[in-house]
Amino acid sequence: MRKFFFFIILNFAYNVFPVDYQGHYIAHAGGGVENHNYTNTLEALVYNYEQGFRFFELDIVEDIYGNLLAAHDWKYWKSITSCDSIYEKEVCDTITTIVKLDSTSISIKCDTLSIIEEDETIDTIVKCDTSNTTVEYDSLVTSIDCKQVTNIVTEEHFLTHKIHDKYTPMNMEMINQWFAEHLDAVLVTDKIDDPEKMSSLFIDKERLYMELFSFESITKAKELNVNYMMSENVLYKLGEKKYEYLIENEIPALAVSRRLIERDEYKELFLNCKASNIKVWVFHVNFDSGKDEKYVLDNEMQYIYGMYADRWIEDFEMVTTIPDIYSDKLMVSCARGILSVKSDEEIKSIFVYNISGKLIANYSDIGSYEFQTFIDNSGGMLIVKIQTTDSIEVLKISAN
Protein backbone atom coordinates (compact mmCIF):
# COMPACT_ATOMS: atom_id res chain seq x y z
CA MET A 1 0.00 0.00 0.00
CA ARG A 2 2.83 2.35 0.86
CA LYS A 3 4.57 1.87 -2.48
CA PHE A 4 1.37 2.68 -4.35
CA PHE A 5 0.91 5.85 -2.27
CA PHE A 6 4.34 7.15 -3.28
CA PHE A 7 3.61 6.40 -6.94
CA ILE A 8 0.47 8.53 -6.89
CA ILE A 9 1.94 11.58 -5.18
CA LEU A 10 5.04 11.57 -7.36
CA ASN A 11 3.15 11.53 -10.62
CA PHE A 12 0.75 14.19 -9.38
CA ALA A 13 3.65 16.37 -8.36
CA TYR A 14 5.25 15.96 -11.75
CA ASN A 15 2.16 16.95 -13.72
CA VAL A 16 1.66 20.05 -11.61
CA PHE A 17 5.29 21.09 -11.40
CA PRO A 18 7.32 19.76 -14.33
CA VAL A 19 11.01 20.25 -13.60
CA ASP A 20 13.94 18.40 -15.16
CA TYR A 21 16.23 17.79 -12.20
CA GLN A 22 18.11 15.03 -14.03
CA GLY A 23 19.41 17.34 -16.74
CA HIS A 24 18.03 15.52 -19.77
CA TYR A 25 17.39 18.96 -21.25
CA ILE A 26 20.09 21.62 -21.06
CA ALA A 27 19.03 25.19 -21.82
CA HIS A 28 21.32 26.04 -24.73
CA ALA A 29 23.18 29.33 -24.16
CA GLY A 30 20.74 29.98 -21.33
CA GLY A 31 17.80 28.93 -23.50
CA GLY A 32 15.65 30.94 -25.86
CA VAL A 33 13.95 34.09 -24.63
CA GLU A 34 11.13 35.77 -26.56
CA ASN A 35 12.07 35.24 -30.23
CA HIS A 36 15.83 35.08 -29.63
CA ASN A 37 18.07 32.06 -29.10
CA TYR A 38 21.71 31.93 -28.12
CA THR A 39 21.86 35.05 -25.96
CA ASN A 40 23.79 33.87 -22.84
CA THR A 41 21.89 36.48 -20.84
CA LEU A 42 20.32 36.92 -17.42
CA GLU A 43 16.82 37.11 -18.90
CA ALA A 44 17.35 33.76 -20.64
CA LEU A 45 18.24 32.10 -17.33
CA VAL A 46 15.25 33.61 -15.53
CA TYR A 47 12.71 32.68 -18.22
CA ASN A 48 13.91 29.13 -18.80
CA TYR A 49 14.18 28.36 -15.09
CA GLU A 50 10.49 29.18 -14.88
CA GLN A 51 9.80 26.85 -17.81
CA GLY A 52 11.33 23.84 -16.04
CA PHE A 53 15.00 23.74 -17.05
CA ARG A 54 17.49 23.16 -14.26
CA PHE A 55 20.64 22.61 -16.34
CA PHE A 56 21.86 25.77 -18.09
CA GLU A 57 24.65 25.97 -20.63
CA LEU A 58 26.60 29.19 -20.92
CA ASP A 59 29.42 29.90 -23.36
CA ILE A 60 32.33 31.29 -21.34
CA VAL A 61 35.08 33.39 -22.95
CA GLU A 62 37.83 35.66 -21.66
CA ASP A 63 38.24 39.37 -22.15
CA ILE A 64 41.63 40.95 -22.87
CA TYR A 65 42.58 40.66 -19.21
CA GLY A 66 41.40 37.10 -18.66
CA ASN A 67 38.08 37.97 -17.00
CA LEU A 68 35.38 35.36 -17.70
CA LEU A 69 32.26 36.51 -19.54
CA ALA A 70 29.17 34.79 -20.95
CA ALA A 71 29.51 35.02 -24.74
CA HIS A 72 30.07 32.59 -27.60
CA ASP A 73 32.76 34.54 -29.47
CA TRP A 74 33.49 38.17 -30.23
CA LYS A 75 32.42 38.08 -33.86
CA TYR A 76 28.98 36.77 -32.93
CA TRP A 77 28.82 39.12 -29.95
CA LYS A 78 29.39 42.04 -32.29
CA SER A 79 26.51 40.89 -34.52
CA ILE A 80 23.98 40.98 -31.66
CA THR A 81 25.14 44.19 -29.98
CA SER A 82 25.68 47.80 -30.94
CA CYS A 83 29.45 48.09 -31.25
CA ASP A 84 29.62 51.84 -31.53
CA SER A 85 32.34 53.39 -29.37
CA ILE A 86 35.52 54.75 -30.98
CA TYR A 87 37.51 51.91 -29.51
CA GLU A 88 35.05 49.18 -30.47
CA LYS A 89 34.16 50.54 -33.91
CA GLU A 90 37.75 50.17 -35.03
CA VAL A 91 38.31 46.82 -33.37
CA CYS A 92 34.98 45.13 -34.10
CA ASP A 93 35.05 45.95 -37.80
CA THR A 94 38.45 44.38 -38.42
CA ILE A 95 40.26 41.13 -37.85
CA THR A 96 42.70 42.09 -35.14
CA THR A 97 45.27 40.83 -32.74
CA ILE A 98 45.44 42.42 -29.34
CA VAL A 99 48.86 42.72 -27.74
CA LYS A 100 48.83 43.78 -24.10
CA LEU A 101 52.04 45.57 -23.15
CA ASP A 102 52.82 46.98 -19.72
CA SER A 103 55.63 49.31 -20.73
CA THR A 104 56.05 52.21 -23.13
CA SER A 105 59.49 50.85 -24.02
CA ILE A 106 58.36 48.82 -27.02
CA SER A 107 59.03 48.44 -30.69
CA ILE A 108 56.59 46.74 -33.02
CA LYS A 109 57.57 45.35 -36.41
CA CYS A 110 54.77 44.78 -38.89
CA ASP A 111 54.47 45.27 -42.65
CA THR A 112 51.12 46.99 -42.25
CA LEU A 113 50.45 48.35 -38.81
CA SER A 114 48.04 50.79 -37.23
CA ILE A 115 47.92 51.73 -33.58
CA ILE A 116 44.20 51.84 -32.85
CA GLU A 117 44.31 53.23 -29.35
CA GLU A 118 46.71 53.52 -26.47
CA ASP A 119 45.88 54.50 -22.93
CA GLU A 120 46.42 53.29 -19.37
CA THR A 121 43.31 51.09 -19.41
CA ILE A 122 43.51 49.36 -22.75
CA ASP A 123 47.31 49.40 -23.10
CA THR A 124 48.42 49.02 -26.71
CA ILE A 125 46.13 47.57 -29.36
CA VAL A 126 47.64 46.72 -32.71
CA LYS A 127 46.14 45.68 -36.00
CA CYS A 128 48.41 44.06 -38.53
CA ASP A 129 47.79 42.28 -41.81
CA THR A 130 50.69 39.90 -42.04
CA SER A 131 50.81 36.39 -40.64
CA ASN A 132 54.40 36.59 -39.34
CA THR A 133 54.52 39.60 -37.09
CA THR A 134 57.08 39.98 -34.31
CA VAL A 135 56.52 42.16 -31.29
CA GLU A 136 59.68 43.14 -29.43
CA TYR A 137 59.02 44.00 -25.81
CA ASP A 138 62.32 44.96 -24.23
CA SER A 139 64.36 41.78 -24.66
CA LEU A 140 61.28 39.54 -24.96
CA VAL A 141 60.24 38.52 -28.46
CA THR A 142 56.77 37.05 -29.00
CA SER A 143 55.41 35.74 -32.29
CA ILE A 144 51.73 36.38 -32.90
CA ASP A 145 49.25 35.36 -35.57
CA CYS A 146 47.70 38.50 -36.94
CA LYS A 147 44.97 36.62 -38.79
CA GLN A 148 43.43 35.27 -35.61
CA VAL A 149 40.52 37.06 -33.99
CA THR A 150 41.36 37.17 -30.31
CA ASN A 151 39.71 38.50 -27.17
CA ILE A 152 39.18 42.06 -28.27
CA VAL A 153 36.86 43.42 -25.59
CA THR A 154 37.29 44.47 -21.98
CA GLU A 155 34.81 43.41 -19.32
CA GLU A 156 33.79 47.04 -18.88
CA HIS A 157 32.93 47.44 -22.55
CA PHE A 158 31.17 44.07 -22.61
CA LEU A 159 28.81 44.96 -19.78
CA THR A 160 27.80 48.28 -21.35
CA HIS A 161 26.28 46.58 -24.41
CA LYS A 162 22.85 45.01 -24.12
CA ILE A 163 22.27 41.88 -26.21
CA HIS A 164 19.73 42.70 -28.95
CA ASP A 165 19.55 46.10 -27.24
CA LYS A 166 17.55 44.76 -24.27
CA TYR A 167 19.03 41.65 -22.63
CA THR A 168 21.59 41.75 -19.82
CA PRO A 169 25.12 40.37 -20.47
CA MET A 170 26.80 38.57 -17.59
CA ASN A 171 30.24 38.46 -16.03
CA MET A 172 31.25 35.88 -13.41
CA GLU A 173 29.95 37.96 -10.53
CA MET A 174 26.49 38.07 -12.09
CA ILE A 175 26.57 34.38 -13.01
CA ASN A 176 27.51 33.47 -9.45
CA GLN A 177 24.80 35.68 -8.00
CA TRP A 178 22.08 34.04 -10.11
CA PHE A 179 23.20 30.50 -9.27
CA ALA A 180 23.47 31.46 -5.59
CA GLU A 181 19.80 32.43 -5.73
CA HIS A 182 18.82 29.22 -7.56
CA LEU A 183 20.43 26.43 -5.57
CA ASP A 184 18.89 23.63 -7.64
CA ALA A 185 20.33 24.98 -10.91
CA VAL A 186 23.41 23.49 -12.58
CA LEU A 187 25.86 25.38 -14.83
CA VAL A 188 27.12 23.63 -17.96
CA THR A 189 29.99 25.43 -19.71
CA ASP A 190 31.08 25.56 -23.33
CA LYS A 191 34.13 27.18 -24.96
CA ILE A 192 36.29 27.44 -21.85
CA ASP A 193 38.77 24.56 -21.55
CA ASP A 194 40.29 25.41 -18.17
CA PRO A 195 38.64 23.42 -15.35
CA GLU A 196 41.03 24.79 -12.74
CA LYS A 197 40.17 28.41 -13.47
CA MET A 198 36.45 27.83 -13.99
CA SER A 199 35.94 25.70 -10.90
CA SER A 200 37.87 28.15 -8.74
CA LEU A 201 35.71 31.08 -9.86
CA PHE A 202 32.26 29.45 -9.91
CA ILE A 203 30.26 29.55 -6.71
CA ASP A 204 29.64 25.80 -6.35
CA LYS A 205 31.88 23.20 -7.99
CA GLU A 206 29.34 20.45 -7.31
CA ARG A 207 26.86 22.25 -9.57
CA LEU A 208 29.33 22.70 -12.41
CA TYR A 209 29.53 20.58 -15.57
CA MET A 210 32.18 21.43 -18.18
CA GLU A 211 32.38 20.38 -21.79
CA LEU A 212 36.12 19.89 -22.26
CA PHE A 213 38.11 19.95 -25.47
CA SER A 214 41.48 18.31 -24.77
CA PHE A 215 42.95 15.28 -23.04
CA GLU A 216 44.91 17.65 -20.81
CA SER A 217 41.83 19.47 -19.53
CA ILE A 218 40.01 16.18 -18.94
CA THR A 219 42.95 14.93 -16.88
CA LYS A 220 42.91 18.16 -14.86
CA ALA A 221 39.14 17.88 -14.30
CA LYS A 222 39.63 14.38 -12.90
CA GLU A 223 42.33 15.63 -10.55
CA LEU A 224 40.07 18.44 -9.33
CA ASN A 225 36.93 16.27 -9.19
CA VAL A 226 35.12 18.57 -11.63
CA ASN A 227 32.12 17.13 -13.50
CA TYR A 228 32.79 17.08 -17.23
CA MET A 229 31.74 15.89 -20.67
CA MET A 230 34.22 14.85 -23.33
CA SER A 231 33.69 16.98 -26.43
CA GLU A 232 33.13 15.63 -29.90
CA ASN A 233 36.54 16.70 -31.19
CA VAL A 234 38.29 14.64 -28.47
CA LEU A 235 36.04 11.67 -29.19
CA TYR A 236 37.16 11.76 -32.84
CA LYS A 237 40.78 11.29 -31.73
CA LEU A 238 40.08 7.97 -30.01
CA GLY A 239 40.28 5.93 -33.19
CA GLU A 240 38.30 2.76 -33.78
CA LYS A 241 38.11 1.64 -30.14
CA LYS A 242 36.20 4.60 -28.80
CA TYR A 243 33.89 2.64 -26.50
CA GLU A 244 36.77 0.69 -24.99
CA TYR A 245 38.61 3.93 -24.24
CA LEU A 246 35.53 5.49 -22.63
CA ILE A 247 35.05 2.49 -20.36
CA GLU A 248 38.71 2.06 -19.48
CA ASN A 249 39.15 5.73 -18.63
CA GLU A 250 35.79 6.07 -16.88
CA ILE A 251 34.57 8.92 -19.06
CA PRO A 252 31.20 9.92 -17.55
CA ALA A 253 29.62 11.88 -20.39
CA LEU A 254 29.89 13.08 -23.99
CA ALA A 255 28.75 16.26 -25.75
CA VAL A 256 28.36 15.63 -29.49
CA SER A 257 26.39 16.75 -32.52
CA ARG A 258 23.03 15.06 -33.04
CA ARG A 259 24.10 14.62 -36.66
CA LEU A 260 26.31 11.74 -35.54
CA ILE A 261 23.19 9.69 -34.80
CA GLU A 262 22.64 9.45 -38.55
CA ARG A 263 25.81 7.30 -38.81
CA ASP A 264 25.45 3.63 -37.90
CA GLU A 265 28.78 3.36 -36.07
CA TYR A 266 27.77 6.16 -33.71
CA LYS A 267 24.30 4.73 -33.16
CA GLU A 268 25.98 1.58 -31.90
CA LEU A 269 28.44 3.57 -29.80
CA PHE A 270 25.71 5.64 -28.17
CA LEU A 271 23.58 2.59 -27.41
CA ASN A 272 26.60 1.01 -25.73
CA CYS A 273 27.19 4.23 -23.78
CA LYS A 274 23.58 4.28 -22.64
CA ALA A 275 23.84 0.68 -21.44
CA SER A 276 27.00 1.60 -19.51
CA ASN A 277 25.53 4.77 -17.97
CA ILE A 278 27.77 7.08 -20.01
CA LYS A 279 25.56 10.09 -20.59
CA VAL A 280 25.43 11.43 -24.16
CA TRP A 281 24.07 14.93 -24.71
CA VAL A 282 23.58 16.23 -28.26
CA PHE A 283 23.76 19.74 -29.64
CA HIS A 284 22.85 21.08 -33.12
CA VAL A 285 19.17 20.89 -32.23
CA ASN A 286 17.33 23.34 -34.52
CA PHE A 287 20.38 23.64 -36.80
CA ASP A 288 18.87 21.48 -39.56
CA SER A 289 15.40 21.99 -41.01
CA GLY A 290 12.79 20.02 -39.09
CA LYS A 291 15.28 18.70 -36.53
CA ASP A 292 13.95 20.53 -33.49
CA GLU A 293 13.42 19.49 -29.87
CA LYS A 294 10.28 17.54 -30.73
CA TYR A 295 12.07 15.63 -33.50
CA VAL A 296 14.98 14.66 -31.24
CA LEU A 297 12.57 13.66 -28.48
CA ASP A 298 10.50 11.42 -30.78
CA ASN A 299 13.25 9.95 -32.94
CA GLU A 300 16.64 10.08 -31.22
CA MET A 301 16.26 9.88 -27.43
CA GLN A 302 16.58 6.09 -27.57
CA TYR A 303 20.26 6.61 -28.40
CA ILE A 304 21.11 9.45 -26.01
CA TYR A 305 20.65 10.76 -22.49
CA GLY A 306 19.62 14.29 -23.40
CA MET A 307 19.92 17.37 -25.58
CA TYR A 308 20.89 21.02 -25.61
CA ALA A 309 17.49 22.62 -26.16
CA ASP A 310 16.55 26.15 -27.15
CA ARG A 311 13.00 25.82 -25.85
CA TRP A 312 11.09 23.87 -23.24
CA ILE A 313 8.29 21.95 -24.96
CA GLU A 314 5.24 20.33 -23.37
CA ASP A 315 6.39 16.86 -24.37
CA PHE A 316 9.38 17.20 -22.04
CA GLU A 317 6.94 16.92 -19.13
CA MET A 318 5.97 13.37 -20.10
CA VAL A 319 9.41 11.86 -20.54
CA THR A 320 11.62 13.49 -17.91
CA THR A 321 13.15 10.69 -15.87
CA ILE A 322 11.59 10.39 -12.43
CA PRO A 323 13.79 8.74 -9.79
CA ASP A 324 12.58 5.37 -8.52
CA ILE A 325 11.26 5.88 -4.98
CA TYR A 326 8.93 2.90 -4.81
CA SER A 327 11.20 1.27 -2.23
CA ASP A 328 10.98 1.78 1.51
CA LYS A 329 14.22 3.77 1.65
CA LEU A 330 12.54 7.18 2.02
CA MET A 331 9.72 8.59 4.15
CA VAL A 332 8.65 12.23 4.08
CA SER A 333 5.87 13.94 6.03
CA CYS A 334 4.86 17.44 7.07
CA ALA A 335 2.52 17.70 10.07
CA ARG A 336 1.90 20.72 12.30
CA GLY A 337 4.52 22.62 10.33
CA ILE A 338 7.28 20.05 10.96
CA LEU A 339 8.91 18.62 7.83
CA SER A 340 10.33 15.18 8.63
CA VAL A 341 12.57 13.14 6.31
CA LYS A 342 13.95 9.65 6.96
CA SER A 343 16.16 7.82 4.51
CA ASP A 344 18.18 4.60 4.24
CA GLU A 345 20.83 6.67 2.44
CA GLU A 346 22.68 9.67 3.86
CA ILE A 347 20.75 12.86 3.16
CA LYS A 348 22.93 15.54 1.52
CA SER A 349 20.47 18.38 0.85
CA ILE A 350 16.77 19.24 0.83
CA PHE A 351 15.00 21.91 -1.25
CA VAL A 352 11.40 22.87 -0.44
CA TYR A 353 9.10 24.68 -2.91
CA ASN A 354 5.54 25.92 -2.71
CA ILE A 355 3.06 24.74 -5.33
CA SER A 356 3.91 27.64 -7.67
CA GLY A 357 7.52 26.46 -7.77
CA LYS A 358 9.03 29.19 -5.58
CA LEU A 359 11.93 28.02 -3.41
CA ILE A 360 10.95 28.64 0.21
CA ALA A 361 13.68 26.75 2.08
CA ASN A 362 16.90 24.86 1.44
CA TYR A 363 19.20 22.86 3.66
CA SER A 364 22.71 21.81 2.61
CA ASP A 365 25.45 19.59 4.08
CA ILE A 366 22.94 17.65 6.21
CA GLY A 367 25.01 14.46 6.44
CA SER A 368 22.52 12.33 8.39
CA TYR A 369 19.75 9.77 7.83
CA GLU A 370 17.00 11.74 9.53
CA PHE A 371 16.11 15.43 9.30
CA GLN A 372 13.42 17.65 10.82
CA THR A 373 12.71 21.35 10.47
CA PHE A 374 9.86 23.81 10.87
CA ILE A 375 8.17 24.87 7.60
CA ASP A 376 5.62 27.69 7.53
CA ASN A 377 3.43 27.11 4.49
CA SER A 378 -0.03 27.85 5.91
CA GLY A 379 -1.34 24.35 5.28
CA GLY A 380 -0.60 24.36 1.54
CA MET A 381 1.03 21.79 -0.72
CA LEU A 382 4.82 21.43 -0.85
CA ILE A 383 7.21 20.03 -3.43
CA VAL A 384 10.27 18.53 -1.76
CA LYS A 385 13.49 17.68 -3.58
CA ILE A 386 15.79 15.41 -1.57
CA GLN A 387 19.35 14.62 -2.58
CA THR A 388 20.85 11.54 -0.95
CA THR A 389 24.20 9.87 -1.49
CA ASP A 390 23.08 8.07 -4.65
CA SER A 391 19.92 9.76 -5.92
CA ILE A 392 17.73 12.83 -6.21
CA GLU A 393 14.05 12.35 -5.44
CA VAL A 394 11.13 14.73 -5.91
CA LEU A 395 7.65 14.42 -4.42
CA LYS A 396 4.61 16.43 -3.47
CA ILE A 397 3.21 16.38 0.06
CA SER A 398 0.46 18.13 1.97
CA ALA A 399 1.64 20.45 4.74
CA ASN A 400 -1.04 19.83 7.38
C-alpha positions in Angstrom: 0.0 0.0 0.0 2.8 2.3 0.9 4.6 1.9 -2.5 1.4 2.7 -4.3 0.9 5.8 -2.3 4.3 7.2 -3.3 3.6 6.4 -6.9 0.5 8.5 -6.9 1.9 11.6 -5.2 5.0 11.6 -7.4 3.2 11.5 -10.6 0.8 14.2 -9.4 3.7 16.4 -8.4 5.2 16.0 -11.7 2.2 16.9 -13.7 1.7 20.1 -11.6 5.3 21.1 -11.4 7.3 19.8 -14.3 11.0 20.2 -13.6 13.9 18.4 -15.2 16.2 17.8 -12.2 18.1 15.0 -14.0 19.4 17.3 -16.7 18.0 15.5 -19.8 17.4 19.0 -21.3 20.1 21.6 -21.1 19.0 25.2 -21.8 21.3 26.0 -24.7 23.2 29.3 -24.2 20.7 30.0 -21.3 17.8 28.9 -23.5 15.7 30.9 -25.9 14.0 34.1 -24.6 11.1 35.8 -26.6 12.1 35.2 -30.2 15.8 35.1 -29.6 18.1 32.1 -29.1 21.7 31.9 -28.1 21.9 35.0 -26.0 23.8 33.9 -22.8 21.9 36.5 -20.8 20.3 36.9 -17.4 16.8 37.1 -18.9 17.3 33.8 -20.6 18.2 32.1 -17.3 15.3 33.6 -15.5 12.7 32.7 -18.2 13.9 29.1 -18.8 14.2 28.4 -15.1 10.5 29.2 -14.9 9.8 26.9 -17.8 11.3 23.8 -16.0 15.0 23.7 -17.1 17.5 23.2 -14.3 20.6 22.6 -16.3 21.9 25.8 -18.1 24.7 26.0 -20.6 26.6 29.2 -20.9 29.4 29.9 -23.4 32.3 31.3 -21.3 35.1 33.4 -23.0 37.8 35.7 -21.7 38.2 39.4 -22.2 41.6 40.9 -22.9 42.6 40.7 -19.2 41.4 37.1 -18.7 38.1 38.0 -17.0 35.4 35.4 -17.7 32.3 36.5 -19.5 29.2 34.8 -21.0 29.5 35.0 -24.7 30.1 32.6 -27.6 32.8 34.5 -29.5 33.5 38.2 -30.2 32.4 38.1 -33.9 29.0 36.8 -32.9 28.8 39.1 -30.0 29.4 42.0 -32.3 26.5 40.9 -34.5 24.0 41.0 -31.7 25.1 44.2 -30.0 25.7 47.8 -30.9 29.4 48.1 -31.3 29.6 51.8 -31.5 32.3 53.4 -29.4 35.5 54.8 -31.0 37.5 51.9 -29.5 35.0 49.2 -30.5 34.2 50.5 -33.9 37.8 50.2 -35.0 38.3 46.8 -33.4 35.0 45.1 -34.1 35.0 46.0 -37.8 38.4 44.4 -38.4 40.3 41.1 -37.8 42.7 42.1 -35.1 45.3 40.8 -32.7 45.4 42.4 -29.3 48.9 42.7 -27.7 48.8 43.8 -24.1 52.0 45.6 -23.2 52.8 47.0 -19.7 55.6 49.3 -20.7 56.0 52.2 -23.1 59.5 50.9 -24.0 58.4 48.8 -27.0 59.0 48.4 -30.7 56.6 46.7 -33.0 57.6 45.3 -36.4 54.8 44.8 -38.9 54.5 45.3 -42.7 51.1 47.0 -42.3 50.4 48.4 -38.8 48.0 50.8 -37.2 47.9 51.7 -33.6 44.2 51.8 -32.9 44.3 53.2 -29.3 46.7 53.5 -26.5 45.9 54.5 -22.9 46.4 53.3 -19.4 43.3 51.1 -19.4 43.5 49.4 -22.8 47.3 49.4 -23.1 48.4 49.0 -26.7 46.1 47.6 -29.4 47.6 46.7 -32.7 46.1 45.7 -36.0 48.4 44.1 -38.5 47.8 42.3 -41.8 50.7 39.9 -42.0 50.8 36.4 -40.6 54.4 36.6 -39.3 54.5 39.6 -37.1 57.1 40.0 -34.3 56.5 42.2 -31.3 59.7 43.1 -29.4 59.0 44.0 -25.8 62.3 45.0 -24.2 64.4 41.8 -24.7 61.3 39.5 -25.0 60.2 38.5 -28.5 56.8 37.1 -29.0 55.4 35.7 -32.3 51.7 36.4 -32.9 49.3 35.4 -35.6 47.7 38.5 -36.9 45.0 36.6 -38.8 43.4 35.3 -35.6 40.5 37.1 -34.0 41.4 37.2 -30.3 39.7 38.5 -27.2 39.2 42.1 -28.3 36.9 43.4 -25.6 37.3 44.5 -22.0 34.8 43.4 -19.3 33.8 47.0 -18.9 32.9 47.4 -22.6 31.2 44.1 -22.6 28.8 45.0 -19.8 27.8 48.3 -21.3 26.3 46.6 -24.4 22.8 45.0 -24.1 22.3 41.9 -26.2 19.7 42.7 -28.9 19.6 46.1 -27.2 17.5 44.8 -24.3 19.0 41.6 -22.6 21.6 41.8 -19.8 25.1 40.4 -20.5 26.8 38.6 -17.6 30.2 38.5 -16.0 31.3 35.9 -13.4 29.9 38.0 -10.5 26.5 38.1 -12.1 26.6 34.4 -13.0 27.5 33.5 -9.4 24.8 35.7 -8.0 22.1 34.0 -10.1 23.2 30.5 -9.3 23.5 31.5 -5.6 19.8 32.4 -5.7 18.8 29.2 -7.6 20.4 26.4 -5.6 18.9 23.6 -7.6 20.3 25.0 -10.9 23.4 23.5 -12.6 25.9 25.4 -14.8 27.1 23.6 -18.0 30.0 25.4 -19.7 31.1 25.6 -23.3 34.1 27.2 -25.0 36.3 27.4 -21.8 38.8 24.6 -21.5 40.3 25.4 -18.2 38.6 23.4 -15.4 41.0 24.8 -12.7 40.2 28.4 -13.5 36.5 27.8 -14.0 35.9 25.7 -10.9 37.9 28.2 -8.7 35.7 31.1 -9.9 32.3 29.4 -9.9 30.3 29.5 -6.7 29.6 25.8 -6.4 31.9 23.2 -8.0 29.3 20.5 -7.3 26.9 22.2 -9.6 29.3 22.7 -12.4 29.5 20.6 -15.6 32.2 21.4 -18.2 32.4 20.4 -21.8 36.1 19.9 -22.3 38.1 19.9 -25.5 41.5 18.3 -24.8 42.9 15.3 -23.0 44.9 17.7 -20.8 41.8 19.5 -19.5 40.0 16.2 -18.9 42.9 14.9 -16.9 42.9 18.2 -14.9 39.1 17.9 -14.3 39.6 14.4 -12.9 42.3 15.6 -10.5 40.1 18.4 -9.3 36.9 16.3 -9.2 35.1 18.6 -11.6 32.1 17.1 -13.5 32.8 17.1 -17.2 31.7 15.9 -20.7 34.2 14.9 -23.3 33.7 17.0 -26.4 33.1 15.6 -29.9 36.5 16.7 -31.2 38.3 14.6 -28.5 36.0 11.7 -29.2 37.2 11.8 -32.8 40.8 11.3 -31.7 40.1 8.0 -30.0 40.3 5.9 -33.2 38.3 2.8 -33.8 38.1 1.6 -30.1 36.2 4.6 -28.8 33.9 2.6 -26.5 36.8 0.7 -25.0 38.6 3.9 -24.2 35.5 5.5 -22.6 35.0 2.5 -20.4 38.7 2.1 -19.5 39.1 5.7 -18.6 35.8 6.1 -16.9 34.6 8.9 -19.1 31.2 9.9 -17.5 29.6 11.9 -20.4 29.9 13.1 -24.0 28.7 16.3 -25.8 28.4 15.6 -29.5 26.4 16.7 -32.5 23.0 15.1 -33.0 24.1 14.6 -36.7 26.3 11.7 -35.5 23.2 9.7 -34.8 22.6 9.5 -38.5 25.8 7.3 -38.8 25.5 3.6 -37.9 28.8 3.4 -36.1 27.8 6.2 -33.7 24.3 4.7 -33.2 26.0 1.6 -31.9 28.4 3.6 -29.8 25.7 5.6 -28.2 23.6 2.6 -27.4 26.6 1.0 -25.7 27.2 4.2 -23.8 23.6 4.3 -22.6 23.8 0.7 -21.4 27.0 1.6 -19.5 25.5 4.8 -18.0 27.8 7.1 -20.0 25.6 10.1 -20.6 25.4 11.4 -24.2 24.1 14.9 -24.7 23.6 16.2 -28.3 23.8 19.7 -29.6 22.9 21.1 -33.1 19.2 20.9 -32.2 17.3 23.3 -34.5 20.4 23.6 -36.8 18.9 21.5 -39.6 15.4 22.0 -41.0 12.8 20.0 -39.1 15.3 18.7 -36.5 14.0 20.5 -33.5 13.4 19.5 -29.9 10.3 17.5 -30.7 12.1 15.6 -33.5 15.0 14.7 -31.2 12.6 13.7 -28.5 10.5 11.4 -30.8 13.3 10.0 -32.9 16.6 10.1 -31.2 16.3 9.9 -27.4 16.6 6.1 -27.6 20.3 6.6 -28.4 21.1 9.4 -26.0 20.6 10.8 -22.5 19.6 14.3 -23.4 19.9 17.4 -25.6 20.9 21.0 -25.6 17.5 22.6 -26.2 16.6 26.2 -27.1 13.0 25.8 -25.8 11.1 23.9 -23.2 8.3 22.0 -25.0 5.2 20.3 -23.4 6.4 16.9 -24.4 9.4 17.2 -22.0 6.9 16.9 -19.1 6.0 13.4 -20.1 9.4 11.9 -20.5 11.6 13.5 -17.9 13.1 10.7 -15.9 11.6 10.4 -12.4 13.8 8.7 -9.8 12.6 5.4 -8.5 11.3 5.9 -5.0 8.9 2.9 -4.8 11.2 1.3 -2.2 11.0 1.8 1.5 14.2 3.8 1.6 12.5 7.2 2.0 9.7 8.6 4.1 8.6 12.2 4.1 5.9 13.9 6.0 4.9 17.4 7.1 2.5 17.7 10.1 1.9 20.7 12.3 4.5 22.6 10.3 7.3 20.1 11.0 8.9 18.6 7.8 10.3 15.2 8.6 12.6 13.1 6.3 13.9 9.7 7.0 16.2 7.8 4.5 18.2 4.6 4.2 20.8 6.7 2.4 22.7 9.7 3.9 20.8 12.9 3.2 22.9 15.5 1.5 20.5 18.4 0.9 16.8 19.2 0.8 15.0 21.9 -1.3 11.4 22.9 -0.4 9.1 24.7 -2.9 5.5 25.9 -2.7 3.1 24.7 -5.3 3.9 27.6 -7.7 7.5 26.5 -7.8 9.0 29.2 -5.6 11.9 28.0 -3.4 11.0 28.6 0.2 13.7 26.8 2.1 16.9 24.9 1.4 19.2 22.9 3.7 22.7 21.8 2.6 25.5 19.6 4.1 22.9 17.7 6.2 25.0 14.5 6.4 22.5 12.3 8.4 19.8 9.8 7.8 17.0 11.7 9.5 16.1 15.4 9.3 13.4 17.6 10.8 12.7 21.3 10.5 9.9 23.8 10.9 8.2 24.9 7.6 5.6 27.7 7.5 3.4 27.1 4.5 0.0 27.8 5.9 -1.3 24.3 5.3 -0.6 24.4 1.5 1.0 21.8 -0.7 4.8 21.4 -0.8 7.2 20.0 -3.4 10.3 18.5 -1.8 13.5 17.7 -3.6 15.8 15.4 -1.6 19.4 14.6 -2.6 20.8 11.5 -1.0 24.2 9.9 -1.5 23.1 8.1 -4.6 19.9 9.8 -5.9 17.7 12.8 -6.2 14.1 12.3 -5.4 11.1 14.7 -5.9 7.6 14.4 -4.4 4.6 16.4 -3.5 3.2 16.4 0.1 0.5 18.1 2.0 1.6 20.4 4.7 -1.0 19.8 7.4 
